[in-house]
Amino acid sequence: MKEIFRNIWRVMRRELKIMFARPLYMFASVGVMLLSTFFFLTLMRKGSAELMPVAVVDLDQTSISRRLCHEMQATPSVDIVLTTNNYSEARLAMQQGKIYGIFVIPEGFYDALVTLKRPQMDFYVTNAYTVGGNTAYKQMLTMVNLTSGAFQREVLRKKGLPDDVIMHRIQPLAIEGHLIANPWGNYSIYLVSTILPGILGLICLMLTIFAIGFELKMQTSHDWLRTAGGNYTVAMIGKLIPYTFIYLILGISCRLILFRFAGFPVNGSQTRLMLGLLLFIFAMEALGIFLIGLLPTLRDALSIGALYSMLGFSLSGFTYPQMGMLAPVKALTYLEPLRHYYLIYVNEALMAAPIQNSLPSAFALTAFMVLSLLVAPRLHRALVYQNYPLK
């Protein structure tokens, strides 16, 4: 046992020298995580995207149309960067990516309101930018509904109706929304809290593939195994310990920023949430070993790993709910570790659910670790014989 621990320590020292000799390792882990955290926290600093640029095509040019534009500009979600009476100009701005939505006020809008007709309002949004387009559309629709209600209220007031009767006519059904686990309606509470661990998982997967594949590409695997005393398991453990330590530091730091400084809620167990993060890191490392063992060529393994990781953001279910997916796609979601971490996060941080709700996801993350064992003989032969393409 002493010899095993001594060999693990030797492999760790060798890997640390490689890491510090190549700044790529630290930039691809610490640098990418810091930049991502800063970007998403500033993007969603008030819970949703703000000041989405839109254009207003005012074909009416009346006081009420200008008032509508002024009230829309006062909202925090949109920013009117272009006001024109030429639809083609606004369309060109959207095609150039300068705006996310077009709000068209039709000609005769004021006259139609005065004569109690129903003017038609047109919205145009771009779904090339999902968050920007949806935010702009939601805000424009809200402003039209508020304008319609305000005008009806003024007309009914002039007819002498009391305010309580007016409100019953404008809104016969009063809706009370009770948001469970996220009473603020903060979009970033579940979005950022899953995107950042997803980026961490991407780092784990890609660096694991690169660290092992680089040994094959540079034909240094014999020296690596010799440092480990010829033991494949010792070689893997010694190589991955420094990276795992870095991933844990990054994960803990990210959680401190989100839950302590950014004020994200943690209604359940911090310990179980931390264990879920640890299992997620182990699962992504095991997937990295599986991919480089299945395709012992650095280029191919990195390409497959990048594709797999990017699909994880869509298949995890935090942007598009799993229940709305097609049956074949829904089955694929269970093959993504990020999906299982997301469920643990929702159960522990938001819902404060009992541990039984998180156990299936924890077992699924543990099952991913078996993948590294399936390719162990093949990867060991690749390290020994080095008979795979070097490019």
C-alpha positions as CSV (number, residue, x, y, z in Angstrom):
1,M,0.0,0.0,0.0
2,K,2.9,2.4,0.7
3,E,4.3,1.8,-2.7
4,I,0.9,2.5,-4.3
5,F,0.5,5.8,-2.4
6,R,4.0,6.7,-3.3
7,N,3.4,6.1,-7.0
8,I,0.2,8.1,-6.9
9,W,2.1,11.0,-5.4
10,R,4.7,10.7,-8.1
11,V,2.1,10.8,-10.8
12,M,0.5,13.8,-9.1
13,R,3.8,15.7,-9.1
14,R,4.4,14.8,-12.7
15,E,0.9,16.1,-13.7
16,L,1.3,19.3,-11.7
17,K,4.5,20.1,-13.5
18,I,2.7,19.6,-16.8
19,M,-0.2,21.8,-15.7
20,F,2.0,24.7,-14.6
21,A,4.2,24.3,-17.7
22,R,1.2,24.9,-20.0
23,P,-1.0,27.9,-19.1
24,L,-3.7,26.4,-21.2
25,Y,-4.8,24.2,-18.4
26,M,-5.4,27.0,-15.9
27,F,-7.0,29.3,-18.5
28,A,-9.3,26.5,-19.7
29,S,-10.5,25.8,-16.1
30,V,-10.1,28.8,-13.8
31,G,-10.2,31.5,-16.5
32,V,-13.2,30.1,-18.3
33,M,-15.2,29.6,-15.1
34,L,-14.4,33.1,-13.8
35,L,-15.4,34.7,-17.2
36,S,-18.6,32.7,-17.4
37,T,-19.6,33.5,-13.8
38,F,-19.0,37.3,-14.4
39,F,-20.9,37.2,-17.7
40,F,-24.0,35.5,-16.5
41,L,-24.3,37.2,-13.2
42,T,-24.1,40.6,-14.9
43,L,-26.4,39.6,-17.7
44,M,-29.1,38.5,-15.2
45,R,-28.2,40.8,-12.4
46,K,-31.9,41.7,-11.8
47,G,-33.4,38.3,-12.5
48,S,-34.0,38.7,-16.3
49,A,-32.5,40.2,-19.4
50,E,-32.7,44.0,-19.4
51,L,-32.9,46.7,-22.0
52,M,-33.5,44.5,-25.0
53,P,-33.3,46.8,-28.1
54,V,-36.5,47.1,-30.1
55,A,-37.9,49.4,-32.8
56,V,-41.2,51.2,-32.9
57,V,-42.9,51.9,-36.3
58,D,-45.3,54.7,-35.5
59,L,-47.6,55.1,-38.4
60,D,-50.2,57.1,-36.4
61,Q,-48.0,60.0,-35.1
62,T,-50.5,61.1,-32.5
63,S,-50.2,62.0,-28.8
64,I,-51.5,58.7,-27.7
65,S,-49.0,56.7,-29.8
66,R,-46.2,58.9,-28.5
67,R,-47.4,58.3,-25.0
68,L,-47.4,54.5,-25.6
69,C,-43.8,54.7,-26.8
70,H,-42.8,56.8,-23.7
71,E,-44.4,54.3,-21.3
72,M,-42.7,51.3,-23.1
73,Q,-39.4,53.1,-22.9
74,A,-39.9,53.5,-19.1
75,T,-39.9,49.7,-18.6
76,P,-36.7,48.0,-17.6
77,S,-36.9,45.1,-20.1
78,V,-36.8,46.9,-23.4
79,D,-35.0,49.9,-24.9
80,I,-36.4,51.7,-27.9
81,V,-33.4,52.3,-30.0
82,L,-35.2,53.2,-33.2
83,T,-38.5,55.1,-33.8
84,T,-39.6,55.5,-37.4
85,N,-42.6,55.6,-39.7
86,N,-40.9,53.3,-42.2
87,Y,-41.3,49.6,-41.7
88,S,-38.5,48.7,-44.1
89,E,-36.0,50.6,-42.0
90,A,-37.0,48.7,-38.9
91,R,-36.9,45.4,-40.7
92,L,-33.4,46.1,-42.0
93,A,-32.3,46.8,-38.4
94,M,-33.7,43.4,-37.3
95,Q,-31.9,41.6,-40.1
96,Q,-28.7,43.2,-39.1
97,G,-29.1,42.0,-35.5
98,K,-29.4,45.5,-34.0
99,I,-32.9,44.9,-32.5
100,Y,-34.9,41.9,-31.2
101,G,-38.4,43.1,-31.9
102,I,-40.5,45.6,-33.9
103,F,-43.7,47.2,-32.5
104,V,-46.0,48.6,-35.1
105,I,-48.6,51.2,-34.2
106,P,-51.1,51.3,-37.1
107,E,-52.3,54.3,-38.9
108,G,-55.6,55.5,-37.4
109,F,-54.8,54.0,-34.0
110,Y,-56.1,57.1,-32.1
111,D,-59.3,57.4,-34.1
112,A,-60.1,53.7,-33.7
113,L,-59.7,54.0,-29.9
114,V,-62.0,57.1,-29.8
115,T,-64.7,55.4,-31.8
116,L,-64.4,52.3,-29.7
117,K,-63.1,50.1,-32.5
118,R,-60.5,47.5,-32.3
119,P,-57.1,48.6,-33.8
120,Q,-54.8,45.8,-34.7
121,M,-51.3,45.9,-33.2
122,D,-48.5,44.0,-34.9
123,F,-45.4,42.6,-33.2
124,Y,-42.4,41.1,-35.0
125,V,-39.7,39.3,-33.0
126,T,-36.6,37.4,-33.9
127,N,-36.3,33.9,-32.5
128,A,-32.6,33.8,-33.6
129,Y,-32.0,35.2,-30.1
130,T,-34.5,33.3,-27.9
131,V,-34.0,35.3,-24.7
132,G,-34.0,38.7,-26.4
133,G,-36.9,37.9,-28.7
134,N,-39.1,36.4,-26.0
135,T,-38.4,39.2,-23.5
136,A,-39.2,41.9,-26.1
137,Y,-42.4,40.1,-27.1
138,K,-43.5,39.7,-23.5
139,Q,-43.0,43.4,-22.7
140,M,-44.7,44.6,-25.9
141,L,-47.7,42.4,-25.3
142,T,-47.9,43.6,-21.6
143,M,-47.8,47.2,-22.7
144,V,-50.6,46.7,-25.2
145,N,-52.8,45.0,-22.6
146,L,-52.2,47.8,-20.1
147,T,-52.9,50.5,-22.7
148,S,-56.2,48.7,-23.6
149,G,-57.2,48.5,-20.0
150,A,-56.3,52.1,-19.2
151,F,-58.3,53.4,-22.2
152,Q,-61.4,51.3,-21.2
153,R,-61.1,52.6,-17.7
154,E,-61.1,56.2,-18.9
155,V,-64.1,55.6,-21.2
156,L,-66.1,54.0,-18.4
157,R,-65.2,56.7,-15.9
158,K,-66.6,59.3,-18.3
159,K,-69.8,57.3,-18.3
160,G,-70.1,57.7,-14.5
161,L,-69.3,54.1,-13.4
162,P,-67.5,53.6,-10.1
163,D,-64.0,52.2,-10.1
164,D,-64.9,48.9,-8.5
165,V,-67.5,48.2,-11.3
166,I,-65.0,49.3,-13.9
167,M,-62.3,46.9,-12.7
168,H,-64.8,44.0,-12.7
169,R,-65.6,44.8,-16.3
170,I,-62.0,45.2,-17.4
171,Q,-60.8,42.1,-15.5
172,P,-63.7,39.9,-14.5
173,L,-61.4,37.2,-13.3
174,A,-58.8,38.2,-10.7
175,I,-55.7,36.0,-10.9
176,E,-53.4,35.4,-7.9
177,G,-50.1,33.8,-8.8
178,H,-48.2,31.9,-6.1
179,L,-44.8,31.0,-7.3
180,I,-43.5,28.0,-5.4
181,A,-39.8,28.0,-4.5
182,N,-39.1,31.1,-6.6
183,P,-41.6,33.8,-5.4
184,W,-39.6,36.6,-7.0
185,G,-40.0,35.1,-10.5
186,N,-36.3,35.4,-10.9
187,Y,-35.3,33.8,-14.2
188,S,-31.6,33.5,-13.2
189,I,-32.3,31.5,-10.1
190,Y,-32.7,28.3,-12.1
191,L,-31.0,29.4,-15.3
192,V,-27.6,30.6,-14.0
193,S,-27.5,28.0,-11.2
194,T,-27.6,25.3,-13.9
195,I,-25.6,26.9,-16.7
196,L,-22.5,27.5,-14.5
197,P,-22.4,23.9,-13.3
198,G,-22.9,22.9,-16.9
199,I,-19.9,24.9,-17.9
200,L,-17.9,23.3,-15.1
201,G,-19.0,19.9,-16.4
202,L,-17.9,20.9,-19.9
203,I,-14.5,21.9,-18.4
204,C,-14.2,18.5,-16.6
205,L,-15.0,16.5,-19.7
206,M,-12.8,18.4,-22.1
207,L,-9.8,18.7,-19.8
208,T,-10.0,15.0,-18.9
209,I,-10.0,14.0,-22.6
210,F,-7.1,16.4,-23.3
211,A,-5.0,15.4,-20.4
212,I,-5.1,11.7,-21.3
213,G,-5.2,12.2,-25.1
214,F,-2.2,14.5,-25.0
215,E,-0.2,11.6,-23.5
216,L,-1.1,9.5,-26.6
217,K,-0.5,12.3,-29.1
218,M,3.0,13.2,-27.7
219,Q,3.8,9.5,-27.1
220,T,4.6,10.1,-23.4
221,S,2.2,7.5,-22.1
222,H,5.1,5.1,-21.4
223,D,6.7,7.6,-19.1
224,W,3.3,8.2,-17.4
225,L,2.8,4.5,-16.8
226,R,6.4,4.0,-15.6
227,T,5.9,6.8,-13.0
228,A,2.9,4.9,-11.8
229,G,4.8,1.7,-11.5
230,G,3.1,0.2,-14.5
231,N,-0.3,0.2,-12.8
232,Y,-3.0,1.6,-15.0
233,T,-5.4,2.4,-12.1
234,V,-2.7,4.2,-10.1
235,A,-1.8,6.2,-13.3
236,M,-5.4,7.3,-13.7
237,I,-6.0,8.2,-10.1
238,G,-2.7,10.2,-9.8
239,K,-3.5,12.1,-13.0
240,L,-7.1,13.1,-12.1
241,I,-6.6,14.1,-8.5
242,P,-5.1,17.5,-9.2
243,Y,-7.8,18.3,-11.7
244,T,-10.6,17.0,-9.4
245,F,-9.2,19.3,-6.7
246,I,-9.4,22.3,-9.1
247,Y,-12.9,21.4,-10.1
248,L,-14.1,21.2,-6.5
249,I,-12.5,24.6,-5.7
250,L,-14.3,26.1,-8.7
251,G,-17.6,24.4,-7.8
252,I,-17.5,25.5,-4.2
253,S,-16.4,29.1,-5.2
254,C,-19.3,29.2,-7.7
255,R,-21.8,28.1,-5.0
256,L,-20.5,30.7,-2.5
257,I,-20.9,33.4,-5.1
258,L,-24.4,32.3,-6.1
259,F,-25.9,31.4,-2.7
260,R,-24.0,33.7,-0.3
261,F,-23.3,36.9,-2.3
262,A,-25.9,36.8,-5.1
263,G,-28.6,35.8,-2.7
264,F,-29.8,32.7,-4.5
265,P,-32.1,30.6,-2.2
266,V,-31.1,27.3,-0.7
267,N,-34.2,25.9,1.0
268,G,-32.9,22.3,1.4
269,S,-29.7,20.6,2.4
270,Q,-26.4,22.2,1.6
271,T,-24.6,18.9,2.2
272,R,-26.7,16.9,-0.2
273,L,-26.4,19.7,-2.8
274,M,-22.6,19.6,-2.4
275,L,-22.6,15.8,-2.7
276,G,-24.6,16.1,-5.9
277,L,-22.0,18.5,-7.3
278,L,-19.2,16.1,-6.4
279,L,-21.0,13.2,-8.1
280,F,-21.5,15.4,-11.1
281,I,-17.8,16.1,-11.4
282,F,-16.9,12.4,-11.0
283,A,-19.5,11.5,-13.7
284,M,-18.1,14.0,-16.2
285,E,-14.5,12.8,-15.6
286,A,-15.7,9.2,-16.1
287,L,-17.3,10.3,-19.4
288,G,-14.1,11.9,-20.4
289,I,-12.2,8.6,-19.8
290,F,-14.9,6.7,-21.6
291,L,-14.7,8.9,-24.7
292,I,-10.9,8.9,-25.0
293,G,-10.9,5.2,-24.3
294,L,-13.5,4.6,-26.9
295,L,-11.7,6.8,-29.5
296,P,-8.1,7.0,-28.4
297,T,-7.4,9.9,-30.7
298,L,-7.3,13.3,-29.2
299,R,-9.0,15.1,-32.1
300,D,-11.9,12.7,-32.4
301,A,-12.5,12.4,-28.7
302,L,-12.5,16.2,-28.2
303,S,-15.0,16.7,-31.1
304,I,-17.4,14.1,-29.7
305,G,-17.0,15.5,-26.2
306,A,-17.7,19.1,-27.3
307,L,-20.9,17.9,-29.1
308,Y,-22.0,15.8,-26.2
309,S,-21.5,18.7,-23.7
310,M,-23.3,21.2,-25.8
311,L,-26.3,18.9,-26.2
312,G,-26.4,18.6,-22.4
313,F,-27.6,22.2,-22.0
314,S,-30.6,21.5,-24.2
315,L,-31.4,18.0,-22.9
316,S,-31.0,18.9,-19.2
317,G,-34.5,20.4,-19.2
318,F,-33.9,23.7,-17.5
319,T,-34.5,25.8,-20.7
320,Y,-37.1,23.6,-22.3
321,P,-39.1,21.3,-20.0
322,Q,-38.6,17.6,-20.5
323,M,-42.3,16.9,-20.4
324,G,-42.7,18.8,-23.7
325,M,-40.0,16.8,-25.5
326,L,-40.7,14.0,-28.0
327,A,-40.4,10.5,-26.6
328,P,-37.0,9.7,-28.3
329,V,-35.5,13.0,-27.2
330,K,-36.9,12.5,-23.6
331,A,-35.1,9.2,-23.4
332,L,-31.8,10.9,-24.4
333,T,-32.1,13.3,-21.4
334,Y,-31.3,10.5,-19.0
335,L,-27.9,10.1,-20.8
336,E,-26.8,13.6,-19.7
337,P,-25.3,14.0,-16.2
338,L,-26.3,17.7,-16.2
339,R,-30.0,16.6,-16.3
340,H,-29.5,14.6,-13.1
341,Y,-27.6,17.4,-11.4
342,Y,-30.4,19.8,-12.3
343,L,-33.0,17.6,-10.7
344,I,-30.9,17.4,-7.5
345,Y,-30.5,21.2,-7.5
346,V,-34.3,21.7,-7.9
347,N,-35.1,19.2,-5.2
348,E,-32.5,20.5,-2.7
349,A,-32.1,24.2,-3.3
350,L,-35.6,25.2,-4.5
351,M,-38.1,22.6,-3.3
352,A,-36.5,21.4,-0.1
353,A,-37.8,18.0,-1.0
354,P,-37.0,14.8,1.0
355,I,-33.9,12.9,0.2
356,Q,-35.9,10.2,-1.6
357,N,-36.5,12.6,-4.4
358,S,-32.8,13.1,-5.1
359,L,-31.7,9.5,-4.7
360,P,-32.6,8.4,-8.2
361,S,-30.5,11.2,-9.7
362,A,-27.6,10.5,-7.4
363,F,-27.7,6.8,-8.4
364,A,-27.8,7.8,-12.0
365,L,-24.7,10.0,-11.6
366,T,-22.9,7.1,-9.8
367,A,-23.8,4.8,-12.7
368,F,-21.9,7.1,-15.2
369,M,-18.7,6.2,-13.3
370,V,-19.0,2.6,-14.5
371,L,-18.3,3.8,-18.1
372,S,-14.7,4.5,-17.2
373,L,-14.3,0.8,-16.2
374,L,-15.8,-0.5,-19.5
375,V,-13.0,1.0,-21.6
376,A,-10.1,0.4,-19.1
377,P,-8.6,-2.5,-21.1
378,R,-8.8,-0.7,-24.4
379,L,-7.4,2.5,-23.0
380,H,-4.6,0.6,-21.2
381,R,-3.6,-1.1,-24.5
382,A,-3.6,2.3,-26.3
383,L,-1.2,3.7,-23.6
384,V,1.1,0.7,-23.9
385,Y,1.2,0.1,-27.7
386,Q,0.6,3.6,-28.9
387,N,-0.8,2.2,-32.2
388,Y,-3.4,4.9,-32.8
389,P,-3.2,8.0,-35.1
390,L,-1.3,10.8,-33.5
391,K,-3.2,13.6,-35.1
